[in-house]
Amino acid sequence: MAGALAKTGRGWQGVGVVKQLPRTVAEAIAAERAGHRLRYLYFWGHRPARDGGVGPGCLSQWWPVSFSEGGHVFGSAGTPS
C-alpha cells in the first residue's frame, strides 16, 4: 500500500510524514493504513484571528462574506441580508 502511495507523487514518501493532504476518503484511509498520521483542522468559529488576519474561522459557513456571479450577489449564512 505504501508503495502505491509513493507512486502518486503527492508527498507520500516517508513513513509518518504526509506533505499534502489526501483528496479523497480512499486516499485518507490508504495513508493511515500506510502508517501516516493525519492531522485534522476543526473549525467552528467565524471570528477573525486575534491579529485581524484570516484564520481557520473563514472556512465556516457563518464567515460574513459575499460574492457576485452573473449580476447576482450571493452571501454566506453569516452575511446580513
C-alpha positions as CSV (number, residue, x, y, z in Angstrom):
1,M,0.0,0.0,0.0
2,A,2.8,2.5,0.9
3,G,4.4,1.8,-2.5
4,A,1.2,2.7,-4.3
5,L,1.1,6.0,-2.4
6,A,4.7,6.8,-3.2
7,K,4.0,6.5,-6.9
8,T,1.3,9.2,-6.8
9,G,3.9,12.0,-6.5
10,R,1.8,13.7,-3.9
11,G,4.2,13.7,-1.0
12,W,3.5,10.3,0.4
13,Q,7.2,9.3,0.7
14,G,8.5,8.6,4.3
15,V,6.7,6.8,7.0
16,G,4.7,9.1,9.2
17,V,5.1,12.2,7.0
18,V,2.3,13.4,4.8
19,K,3.3,16.6,3.0
20,Q,0.0,17.0,1.2
21,L,-3.4,16.1,2.5
22,P,-5.4,13.3,0.9
23,R,-8.1,14.5,-1.5
24,T,-10.4,11.5,-1.1
25,V,-11.6,9.3,1.7
26,A,-9.9,6.4,0.0
27,E,-6.6,8.3,0.0
28,A,-7.0,9.1,3.7
29,I,-7.7,5.5,4.5
30,A,-4.7,4.3,2.5
31,A,-2.4,6.9,4.1
32,E,-3.5,5.8,7.6
33,R,-3.0,2.2,6.8
34,A,0.4,3.0,5.4
35,G,1.3,4.4,8.8
36,H,0.9,8.1,8.2
37,R,-0.5,10.2,10.9
38,L,-3.1,12.7,9.6
39,R,-3.9,15.9,11.3
40,Y,-7.3,17.4,11.1
41,L,-8.4,21.1,11.3
42,Y,-11.6,21.5,13.2
43,F,-13.2,24.9,12.8
44,W,-16.4,26.2,14.3
45,G,-15.8,29.8,15.0
46,H,-16.4,32.6,12.5
47,R,-14.3,35.3,14.0
48,P,-11.1,36.8,12.6
49,A,-7.8,35.8,14.1
50,R,-6.7,37.9,17.1
51,D,-4.2,39.7,14.9
52,G,-7.1,40.6,12.5
53,G,-5.8,38.2,9.8
54,V,-7.6,35.3,8.1
55,G,-7.6,32.1,10.1
56,P,-9.5,28.9,10.2
57,G,-12.7,30.7,11.0
58,C,-13.0,31.8,7.4
59,L,-13.8,28.2,6.5
60,S,-17.1,28.4,8.5
61,Q,-20.3,28.9,6.6
62,W,-21.0,31.7,9.1
63,W,-18.0,33.7,8.0
64,P,-19.5,37.0,6.7
65,V,-18.7,37.2,3.0
66,S,-20.5,37.8,-0.2
67,F,-19.6,37.4,-3.9
68,S,-21.2,38.1,-7.2
69,E,-21.7,36.0,-10.3
70,G,-23.7,36.9,-13.4
71,G,-25.0,40.1,-11.8
72,H,-26.4,38.2,-8.8
73,V,-24.9,38.7,-5.3
74,F,-24.7,35.7,-3.0
75,G,-23.8,35.7,0.7
76,S,-22.7,33.1,3.2
77,A,-25.0,32.1,6.0
78,G,-23.4,34.8,8.2
79,T,-23.8,37.7,5.7
80,P,-26.6,40.1,6.8
81,S,-29.4,40.2,4.2
